[in-house]
Amino acid sequence: MHESAELRELIAAMFRALSEGDADFFTRHLVNGPQLRLIGSAADEWFGGGEAFAMLRDQIAGGPGTITASAEQIEAYADGDIGWAAAVVRYRAGERTVAGRETFVFRRSDGVWQLVQSHTSFPVDTESLFS
């Protein structure tokens, strides 16, 4: 396994595309099949397959929204046609900025990296979680 500058750039580009409403980017770089899994931070944010693909693509196709995002502290590794990455993502809505943590799994198909799985979480200290 080796560090992957290509996947680091893909992660940065993914959040630029999200902020700009570039649905074509996601059509190219998301797996469109039953193996796609998108997991959010809320209890009901567990999406998969073609439904997840269409949901994300359609949300982004609606154009730049009120939320923008950028990735920082990107780590990315690849081994052949499989790769993974992690990043701190800063989401901005109006004057409010929230930092989340995201992990990603990719596969390369016909020379194009495609997202297979993504998980988003927002840090909560353990004491708050269990009190």
C-alpha positions in Angstrom: 0.0 0.0 0.0 1.3 3.4 -0.9 0.3 7.1 -0.4 -1.8 8.3 -3.3 -1.6 11.9 -4.5 -4.2 11.0 -7.1 -6.8 10.1 -4.4 -5.9 13.1 -2.3 -6.7 15.3 -5.3 -9.8 13.4 -6.0 -11.1 14.0 -2.4 -10.4 17.8 -2.7 -12.1 17.9 -6.1 -15.1 16.0 -4.8 -15.8 18.7 -2.2 -15.2 21.5 -4.8 -17.8 19.7 -7.1 -20.2 19.4 -4.2 -19.9 23.1 -3.4 -20.3 24.0 -7.1 -23.2 21.7 -7.8 -21.2 19.6 -10.3 -23.4 16.5 -10.6 -21.4 15.2 -13.6 -18.4 14.8 -11.3 -20.3 12.4 -9.1 -21.8 10.5 -12.0 -18.2 9.7 -13.0 -16.8 9.1 -9.6 -19.5 7.2 -7.7 -20.2 3.4 -8.2 -23.7 3.1 -9.5 -24.7 -0.3 -8.1 -25.6 -2.3 -5.1 -22.1 -2.0 -3.6 -22.4 1.7 -3.0 -22.9 2.7 0.7 -23.2 6.2 2.0 -23.3 6.5 5.8 -24.0 9.8 7.6 -23.9 10.9 11.2 -27.7 10.8 11.9 -29.4 7.6 12.9 -31.4 7.4 9.6 -28.5 8.3 7.3 -27.8 4.8 5.9 -28.1 4.8 2.1 -27.1 2.2 -0.5 -27.1 1.1 -4.1 -28.7 2.9 -7.0 -31.0 4.8 -4.6 -28.0 6.4 -2.9 -26.4 7.2 -6.2 -29.6 8.9 -7.5 -30.2 10.7 -4.3 -26.7 12.3 -4.1 -26.6 13.1 -7.8 -30.0 14.7 -7.8 -29.2 16.8 -4.7 -26.0 18.1 -6.3 -27.7 18.6 -9.7 -30.0 21.1 -7.9 -27.1 23.5 -8.1 -24.8 25.1 -5.5 -26.7 25.1 -2.3 -26.5 27.0 1.0 -23.8 24.5 2.2 -20.3 24.5 0.9 -17.5 22.1 1.9 -13.7 21.7 1.7 -11.4 18.9 2.7 -8.3 19.3 4.9 -5.8 16.9 6.4 -6.4 14.4 3.6 -4.8 11.0 3.9 -5.1 8.7 0.9 -3.6 5.3 0.1 -3.9 2.8 -2.7 -3.0 -0.8 -3.5 -3.6 -1.6 -7.1 -7.2 -0.8 -7.9 -8.4 -0.3 -4.3 -7.9 2.8 -2.3 -9.0 4.4 0.9 -8.9 8.0 2.3 -9.8 10.0 5.4 -10.2 13.7 5.7 -11.4 16.5 8.0 -14.2 18.2 6.0 -15.3 21.8 6.9 -19.0 22.4 6.1 -20.1 26.0 5.9 -23.7 27.3 6.0 -24.0 31.0 6.3 -21.8 32.1 9.2 -21.6 28.7 10.7 -18.8 26.2 10.1 -18.7 22.6 11.3 -15.8 20.2 11.0 -16.7 16.6 10.3 -14.6 13.5 9.8 -15.0 11.4 6.7 -13.6 8.1 5.4 -13.8 6.8 1.9 -13.2 3.5 0.0 -12.6 3.6 -3.7 -12.1 1.2 -6.5 -10.5 2.0 -9.9 -12.5 0.7 -12.9 -11.3 1.4 -16.5 -8.8 3.8 -15.1 -11.4 5.9 -13.1 -11.5 6.0 -9.3 -15.0 5.5 -8.1 -16.4 6.0 -4.5 -17.7 2.7 -3.1 -18.3 3.7 0.5 -18.3 6.9 2.5 -18.9 7.6 6.2 -19.3 11.0 7.8 -19.2 11.7 11.6 -19.1 14.8 13.7 -16.9 14.7 16.8 -18.6 14.4 20.1 -16.5 13.8 23.2 -17.0 10.5 25.0 -18.2 12.1 28.2 -21.0 14.0 26.4 -22.0 10.9 24.5 -22.5 8.7 27.5 -23.8 11.2 30.0 
